[in-house]
């Protein structure tokens, strides 16, 4: 151990880059420029969606209006990641009142969906071990899609433009087609669309995945979008689309009944928060995993940020170990609060964070982390800021790539497979029950300090809370601007009971060697890997009225400002 410390000391003396971290605009580490604008900005993972959002802002639409328009386009251009067959979560900063609103648009399981129903309907050829858990794909994993009713709730409270105007771009791109971009094409190429012949027919025309530059059309989805635009969310939950969902489910042995769709409603919730350094960080409460990002930040805050930078050995080791502890806790405690008493306040306690942080060994990685005992008292993210300073932090997903793999007949979209997150263990808080919301991975983020409000999010399953915490640290500890903070190299802890860590190759070689010596089993990824999630961020400075935005170079997207006269 002493020799490793001496080696590190020698490296500091030999390499100026290892001196205490200082960031300046002249030392650019990010590939793209941050967008700075007096008007509104839409930042998404696809340029057509960003353009749709910016166009809505230019017509006088609110941040929510622009977010809905952009989200609808993303369902067309990134069909394997999001769409009207999935859920939505929103954090919305209302500038005039200084209030942050939270919307949980996650759908519940059908009334007939029980472990016994699963056992009766699943493939009898599954081996005994496979039958102990939930299926990962197929109609049995589909829960009620919450996106469209969630859009409706957000628009009713904060929209300015007529509802039907928000779907013009998505209908146009679905009908006329759009050129497939590079990262989307790569996701398409590896698609497994073998569960449903209708899925392959639509999304692998001619038996092949669309290539970069190919124009892809989805007239069935254009039809569904027109119904939603003209008839509102009722078209999806009570009308022709609802009938198609139930019919598809019945044909495949699923559990959907008309009442499962008609009865479901999104929920306005109070965001949860944690203080980190001099910023206040907000996430949505369970059934989502935003709590993990806040508990990770609480753990990180117990020691000062390393003066050697965000990608130094001590800083990365601390964050990796904090993530394992945070994840061990949320896997043990988080479920739908309508069914379980989730100890949110206890898990967010600074005293509990101090106790848990003491378990981090600065000299060695822990490979088998267990949950603590608090004292109980594949996805798309977009961000929009409008000219008034309202911020929409918005995330939407069909869960796994292509969701359940089941296309709704005649409507051109997949149902999500969010139900795969349930457990069949009757003692587990996230056990399968009728009309219950499963543990959810997609989380929007928000942070405030003084006059500055930042909406941010980074996608990709269990990567999200740890990517949120890394982004927050980049801003709060190391004063990186939005683009630098979003593009900075990231790591991803695989699981609390493992020392396996995926990490981008931009991390210095000497740091990788030191992390390996501490016991981390590193899996080196590309310099800007999509496995680290694709993110976006916007910021409003109330003192100057200026907006800022960043879009991750790990995606095909961009941050596009609304045109000003």
C-alpha positions in Angstrom: 0.0 0.0 0.0 2.9 2.4 0.8 4.5 1.7 -2.6 1.2 2.6 -4.3 1.1 5.9 -2.3 4.7 6.7 -3.3 3.9 5.9 -6.9 1.0 8.3 -6.8 3.2 11.0 -5.2 5.8 10.5 -7.9 3.1 10.8 -10.6 2.0 14.1 -9.0 5.5 15.5 -9.2 6.1 14.2 -12.8 2.8 15.1 -14.4 1.3 18.6 -14.1 -2.1 17.3 -15.0 -2.2 15.6 -11.6 -1.9 18.9 -9.7 -5.0 20.1 -7.8 -7.9 20.4 -10.2 -8.4 23.8 -11.9 -10.9 24.3 -14.7 -10.8 27.1 -17.2 -12.6 27.9 -20.4 -9.2 27.7 -22.2 -8.8 24.0 -21.3 -11.7 22.6 -23.2 -12.5 19.0 -22.4 -15.9 18.8 -24.1 -16.7 18.1 -27.7 -19.7 20.5 -28.1 -20.3 24.1 -27.1 -22.9 24.9 -24.4 -25.9 26.8 -25.9 -26.5 30.2 -24.3 -29.6 32.1 -25.3 -32.0 34.7 -24.1 -35.0 32.7 -25.4 -36.1 29.2 -24.7 -34.1 26.1 -25.6 -35.0 22.4 -26.1 -32.3 19.8 -25.5 -33.0 16.2 -26.5 -31.3 13.1 -27.9 -32.4 13.7 -31.5 -32.2 16.9 -33.5 -35.7 16.5 -35.0 -37.2 16.4 -31.5 -35.1 19.4 -30.4 -36.3 21.3 -33.5 -39.9 20.4 -32.7 -39.6 21.7 -29.2 -37.8 24.9 -30.3 -40.6 25.5 -32.9 -43.3 25.2 -30.2 -41.4 27.7 -28.0 -41.2 30.1 -30.9 -45.0 29.9 -31.3 -45.4 31.0 -27.7 -45.6 27.6 -26.2 -44.5 26.8 -22.6 -41.7 24.5 -21.6 -44.4 21.7 -21.1 -45.8 22.3 -24.5 -42.4 22.0 -26.1 -41.5 18.9 -24.0 -44.7 17.1 -25.1 -44.0 17.9 -28.8 -40.4 16.8 -28.5 -41.3 13.7 -26.6 -43.9 12.8 -29.3 -41.2 13.1 -32.0 -38.8 11.0 -30.0 -41.4 8.2 -29.9 -41.1 8.3 -33.7 -37.4 8.6 -34.2 -36.2 6.4 -31.2 -39.0 3.8 -31.2 -36.8 1.2 -29.3 -36.3 3.6 -26.4 -39.6 5.5 -25.8 -43.0 6.2 -27.1 -46.7 6.2 -26.2 -46.5 2.6 -25.0 -44.3 3.7 -22.0 -44.4 5.8 -18.9 -43.3 9.4 -18.1 -41.9 11.3 -15.1 -41.6 15.1 -14.9 -40.1 17.7 -12.6 -41.4 21.2 -13.6 -40.0 24.4 -12.2 -42.7 27.1 -12.3 -40.7 30.3 -12.4 -43.4 32.8 -11.4 -44.2 30.9 -8.1 -40.8 29.4 -7.4 -42.5 26.0 -7.0 -41.1 22.7 -8.2 -43.9 20.3 -9.3 -43.5 16.5 -9.6 -45.5 14.2 -11.8 -45.5 10.4 -11.6 -46.8 9.0 -14.8 -46.0 5.3 -14.2 -48.8 2.9 -15.0 -50.0 0.0 -12.8 -50.3 -3.7 -13.4 -53.6 -5.0 -14.7 -56.2 -6.2 -12.2 -55.8 -9.8 -13.3 -52.0 -9.7 -13.0 -51.1 -12.0 -10.1 -48.3 -14.5 -9.6 -50.9 -17.2 -10.2 -51.9 -15.6 -13.5 -48.3 -15.4 -14.6 -47.7 -19.1 -13.7 -50.8 -20.2 -15.7 -50.0 -18.1 -18.8 -46.2 -18.4 -19.1 -44.3 -20.8 -21.3 -44.6 -24.3 -19.7 -41.2 -25.1 -21.3 -39.4 -22.6 -19.0 -37.0 -24.4 -16.7 -37.6 -24.4 -13.0 -35.1 -21.6 -12.2 -36.6 -19.3 -14.9 -40.1 -19.8 -13.5 -39.1 -18.3 -10.1 -38.8 -14.8 -11.6 -40.9 -12.5 -13.7 -40.6 -12.9 -17.5 -38.3 -10.3 -19.0 -40.3 -9.6 -22.2 -43.7 -10.4 -23.7 -47.3 -9.4 -23.0 -47.0 -10.6 -19.3 -44.6 -7.8 -18.6 -46.8 -5.0 -20.0 -48.2 -2.5 -17.5 -50.6 0.4 -18.3 -48.7 3.0 -20.4 -48.7 6.3 -18.5 -47.2 8.7 -21.0 -50.2 10.1 -22.8 -52.3 10.7 -19.7 -49.2 12.2 -18.1 -48.8 14.6 -21.0 -52.4 15.5 -20.6 -52.0 16.3 -16.9 -48.9 18.4 -17.5 -50.6 20.3 -20.4 -53.8 20.9 -18.4 -51.7 22.6 -15.6 -48.9 24.3 -17.6 -49.7 24.3 -21.3 -50.4 27.4 -23.4 -50.9 26.1 -27.0 -53.8 24.0 -28.1 -53.2 20.2 -27.5 -53.6 19.2 -31.1 -50.8 21.6 -32.2 -48.2 19.7 -30.1 -48.4 16.6 -32.4 -47.9 18.2 -35.8 -44.2 17.3 -36.1 -44.6 13.7 -34.8 -47.4 13.0 -37.2 -45.4 14.5 -40.1 -42.2 12.5 -39.3 -44.2 9.2 -38.8 -46.1 9.7 -42.1 -43.5 11.1 -44.4 -40.6 9.3 -42.8 -37.3 10.5 -41.3 -33.6 9.7 -42.0 -32.2 7.2 -39.4 -29.3 8.7 -37.5 -26.1 6.9 -36.4 -26.7 5.9 -32.8 -30.3 5.1 -33.4 -29.3 2.9 -36.4 -26.8 1.0 -34.1 -29.6 0.4 -31.6 -31.8 -0.8 -34.4 -29.3 -3.2 -35.8 -29.1 -5.2 -32.7 -32.8 -5.3 -32.2 -34.5 -8.6 -31.2 -38.0 -8.5 -32.6 -38.8 -12.2 -32.6 -41.7 -12.2 -30.1 -44.3 -10.5 -32.4 -44.5 -10.8 -36.2 -46.2 -7.4 -36.3 -43.1 -5.8 -34.7 -40.7 -7.2 -37.3 -43.0 -6.3 -40.1 -43.0 -2.6 -39.1 -39.6 -2.1 -37.6 -37.5 -4.4 -39.9 -39.0 -3.7 -43.3 -37.9 -6.2 -45.9 -36.4 -8.2 -43.0 -33.6 -5.7 -42.4 -33.0 -3.0 -39.8 -32.9 0.5 -41.4 -29.3 1.7 -42.0 -27.9 5.2 -41.4 -29.6 7.6 -43.8 -32.5 5.3 -44.7 -35.8 6.9 -44.5 -38.2 5.1 -42.1 -41.9 5.5 -42.1 -44.5 4.3 -39.6 -48.0 5.2 -40.9 -49.7 3.1 -38.1 -48.0 5.3 -35.5 -49.1 8.4 -37.4 -52.7 7.2 -37.2 -52.3 6.7 -33.4 -50.8 10.2 -33.0 -53.7 11.7 -35.0 -56.2 10.1 -32.8 -54.5 11.5 -29.7 -54.2 14.9 -31.2 -57.8 15.1 -32.3 -59.5 13.2 -29.4 -57.1 13.8 -26.5 -55.8 11.2 -24.1 -59.2 9.5 -24.0 -58.4 8.1 -27.4 -55.6 6.1 -25.8 -57.3 5.1 -22.5 -61.0 4.8 -23.5 -61.2 4.9 -27.3 -59.8 3.2 -30.4 -56.3 2.8 -29.1 -57.5 1.3 -25.8 -59.5 -1.2 -27.8 -56.4 -2.1 -29.8 -54.4 -2.6 -26.6 -57.0 -4.8 -25.0 -57.4 -6.8 -28.2 -53.7 -7.3 -28.6 -53.5 -8.5 -25.0 -56.4 -10.9 -25.3 -54.8 -12.5 -28.5 -51.6 -13.1 -26.7 -52.9 -14.3 -23.4 -52.3 -11.0 -21.5 -54.2 -9.6 -18.6 -55.5 -6.2 -19.8 -59.1 -5.3 -19.4 -60.7 -2.0 -20.6 -61.0 -0.8 -16.9 -57.3 -1.1 -16.3 -56.7 1.6 -18.9 -59.8 3.7 -18.2 -59.3 3.8 -14.4 -55.6 4.8 -14.3 -54.5 8.4 -13.6 -51.1 10.0 -13.1 -50.2 11.5 -9.8 -48.9 14.9 -8.8 -46.3 14.2 -6.1 -44.0 16.3 -3.8 -40.4 16.0 -4.9 -37.8 14.8 -2.4 -34.6 16.7 -1.8 -31.1 16.7 -0.4 -28.6 19.4 0.3 -25.3 18.8 -1.4 -22.5 21.3 -0.7 -24.3 24.6 -1.5 -26.9 23.2 -4.0 -30.3 21.7 -3.3 -30.9 18.6 -5.4 -34.4 17.3 -6.2 -35.7 13.9 -7.4 -39.1 12.2 -7.5 -40.1 10.0 -4.6 -40.6 6.2 -4.9 -41.7 4.1 -6.8 -38.7 5.5 -8.8 -35.0 5.2 -7.9 -34.3 9.0 -7.6 -33.8 8.3 -3.9 -30.6 6.4 -4.8 -29.1 9.6 -6.4 -29.8 11.6 -3.2 -28.5 8.9 -0.8 -25.3 8.6 -3.0 -24.8 12.3 -2.8 -25.3 12.3 1.0 -22.6 9.6 1.3 -20.2 11.5 -1.0 -20.7 14.7 1.0 -19.3 13.1 4.1 -15.7 13.8 2.8 -14.4 16.8 0.8 -14.1 16.5 -3.0 -10.7 15.4 -4.1 -8.4 18.4 -5.1 -7.0 16.2 -7.8 -10.2 16.4 -9.9 -13.4 14.5 -10.6 -11.6 11.6 -12.3 -8.8 11.1 -9.8 -8.4 7.8 -8.0 -9.8 8.8 -4.5 -12.8 10.6 -6.0 -13.8 7.8 -8.3 -13.3 5.1 -5.6 -15.4 7.1 -3.2 -18.2 7.5 -5.7 -18.1 3.8 -6.7 -18.4 2.6 -3.2 -21.1 5.1 -2.3 -23.2 3.9 -5.3 -23.0 0.3 -4.0 -24.2 1.3 -0.6 -27.0 3.4 -2.1 -28.2 0.7 -4.4 -28.1 -2.0 -1.7 -30.6 0.2 0.2 -33.0 1.0 -2.6 -33.2 -2.6 -3.8 -34.2 -3.6 -0.3 -36.7 -0.8 0.5 -38.2 0.9 -2.6 -41.6 -0.1 -3.9 -44.9 1.6 -4.7 -45.7 3.7 -1.6 -49.4 3.0 -2.1 -48.6 -0.6 -1.1 -45.5 -0.3 1.2 -44.3 2.1 3.8 -41.0 3.2 2.2 -38.6 4.8 4.8 -37.7 7.8 2.6 -36.9 10.3 5.4 -34.8 7.7 7.2 -32.8 6.9 4.1 -32.2 10.6 3.4 -31.1 11.3 7.0 -27.6 12.9 7.2 -27.0 10.9 10.3 -27.7 7.7 8.4 -25.4 8.9 5.6 -22.6 9.4 8.1 -23.1 5.9 9.5 -23.2 4.3 6.1 -20.2 6.4 4.7 -18.1 5.0 7.6 -18.3 1.6 5.9 -16.3 2.9 2.9 -12.7 1.7 3.0 -10.5 4.2 1.2 -8.0 1.5 0.5 -10.1 -1.3 -0.8 -13.3 -2.0 -2.9 -16.1 -3.8 -1.2 -17.5 -6.6 -3.4 -20.5 -7.7 -1.3 -22.5 -4.8 0.0 -25.6 -5.4 2.1 -28.5 -3.1 2.8 -28.3 -0.9 5.9 -30.9 -0.5 8.7 -32.2 3.1 8.6 -33.8 4.3 11.8 -37.4 4.6 10.7 -39.2 7.6 11.9 -32.9 2.2 -22.3 -35.1 5.5 -22.1 -35.1 9.0 -23.4 -34.5 12.2 -21.4 -35.2 15.7 -22.6 -35.0 19.1 -21.0 -36.7 22.4 -22.0 -36.4 25.9 -20.6 -38.7 28.7 -21.9 -38.1 32.4 -22.1 -39.9 32.9 -18.7 -37.5 30.6 -16.9 -39.9 27.6 -16.6 -37.9 24.4 -16.7 -39.2 20.9 -17.7 -37.0 18.0 -16.7 -38.7 15.2 -18.5 -38.0 11.4 -18.9 -40.0 8.8 -20.8 -39.3 5.2 -21.7 -40.7 1.8 -22.8 -38.2 0.3 -20.3 -36.0 -2.3 -22.1 -35.1 -1.9 -25.7 -38.3 -2.3 -27.7 -40.2 -2.7 -24.4 -42.2 -5.9 -24.2 -41.5 -6.7 -27.9 -45.3 -6.5 -28.5 -46.7 -4.1 -31.0 -50.3 -2.8 -30.5 -52.2 -4.0 -33.5 -52.7 -1.3 -36.1 -51.1 1.5 -34.0 -47.4 1.1 -34.6 -46.0 1.3 -31.1 -44.7 -1.2 -28.5 -46.1 -1.8 -25.1 -43.5 -1.3 -22.3 -42.1 -4.2 -20.3 -41.9 -2.3 -17.0 -43.7 -5.2 -15.2 -40.5 -7.2 -15.5 -39.3 -5.2 -12.6 -41.7 -6.9 -10.2 -40.7 -9.7 -7.9 -42.6 -13.0 -7.4 -41.2 -13.3 -3.9 -44.3 -12.7 -1.6 -42.1 -11.1 1.1 -40.4 -8.6 -1.2 -41.7 -5.0 -1.0 -41.7 -4.9 -4.8 -43.7 -8.1 -5.2 -46.3 -8.4 -8.0 -49.8 -7.3 -7.0 -52.8 -6.1 -9.1 -52.9 -2.4 -9.9 -49.5 -1.8 -8.4 -46.7 0.3 -9.9 -43.4 -1.5 -10.2 -40.0 -0.3 -9.1 -39.0 2.3 -11.7 -35.6 3.2 -13.1 -36.4 6.4 -15.1 -35.8 9.6 -13.1 -35.6 13.3 -14.0 -33.3 15.5 -12.0 -33.3 19.2 -10.8 -31.0 21.3 -8.8 -31.0 24.9 -7.5 -28.6 27.4 -6.1 -29.5 31.1 -5.7 -30.7 32.4 -9.0 -29.7 29.2 -11.0 -32.1 26.4 -11.8 -30.9 23.3 -13.6 -33.0 20.5 -15.1 -31.0 17.5 -16.0 -31.2 13.8 -16.7 -29.1 10.9 -17.9 -30.6 7.7 -19.3 -30.0 4.0 -19.2 -31.5 1.9 -16.4 -29.6 1.5 -13.2 -27.0 3.9 -14.6 -29.3 6.9 -13.9 -28.8 7.7 -10.2 -25.1 7.2 -10.3 -24.9 9.3 -13.5 -27.0 12.0 -11.8 -24.7 12.0 -8.8 -21.6 12.3 -11.0 -23.2 15.2 -12.9 -24.1 17.0 -9.7 -20.6 16.6 -8.4 -19.1 17.9 -11.6 -21.2 21.1 -11.2 -21.1 21.5 -7.4 -17.6 20.3 -6.6 -15.6 21.1 -9.7 -17.6 24.1 -11.2 -17.8 22.5 -14.7 -20.3 24.2 -17.0 -23.3 22.2 -18.2 -21.7 20.8 -21.4 -18.5 19.9 -19.5 -20.4 18.3 -16.7 -22.6 16.3 -19.2 -19.7 15.1 -21.4 -17.2 14.3 -18.6 -16.1 10.6 -18.5 -18.4 8.4 -16.4 -18.4 5.1 -14.7 -21.2 2.6 -14.0 -21.3 0.3 -11.0 -22.8 -3.0 -12.1 -24.4 -4.1 -8.8 -24.0 -3.6 -5.0 -22.8 -7.3 -4.7 -20.0 -6.9 -7.2 -16.8 -5.1 -7.8 -17.4 -4.9 -11.5 -17.4 -1.3 -12.9 -17.8 -0.1 -16.4 -15.7 3.0 -17.2 -15.0 5.1 -20.2 -11.5 5.0 -21.7 -10.9 8.7 -21.3 -9.9 8.1 -17.7 -6.1 8.4 -17.3 -4.2 5.1 -17.4 -2.5 5.7 -14.0 -6.0 6.1 -12.4 -7.2 2.9 -14.0 -4.2 1.1 -12.6 -4.8 2.5 -9.2 -8.5 1.6 -9.2 -7.6 -2.0 -10.2 -5.2 -2.2 -7.3 -8.0 -1.1 -5.0 -10.0 -4.2 -6.1 -12.3 -2.7 -8.7 -12.8 -5.0 -11.7 -12.9 -2.6 -14.5 -14.6 -3.1 -17.9 -13.2 -0.5 -20.3 -15.7 1.1 -22.7 -15.4 3.5 -25.6 -14.5 7.2 -25.0 -18.1 8.4 -25.3 -20.1 5.2 -24.7 -23.9 5.1 -24.9 -23.7 2.5 -22.1 -23.0 5.4 -19.8 -26.4 6.9 -20.8 -27.3 9.8 -23.0 -28.1 13.0 -21.2 -29.4 16.6 -21.6 -29.5 19.6 -19.3 -30.9 23.2 -19.2 -30.2 26.1 -16.8 -32.0 29.4 -16.2 -30.2 32.3 -14.5 -33.0 34.4 -13.0 -30.5 37.3 -12.3 -29.7 37.8 -16.0 -32.7 36.1 -17.7 -30.2 34.0 -19.7 -30.7 30.3 -20.5 -28.1 27.6 -21.0 -28.3 24.1 -22.4 -26.2 21.0 -23.1 -26.8 17.9 -25.1 -24.7 14.8 -24.7 -22.3 13.9 -27.5 -23.1 10.2 -26.6 -26.4 10.7 -28.6 -27.5 12.0 -32.0 -29.2 15.0 -30.3 -28.7 18.7 -29.9 -29.8 21.7 -27.8 -31.7 24.0 -30.2 -32.7 27.6 -29.2 -36.0 29.0 -30.3 -35.5 31.6 -33.0 -35.9 35.2 -31.9 -36.9 38.2 -34.0 
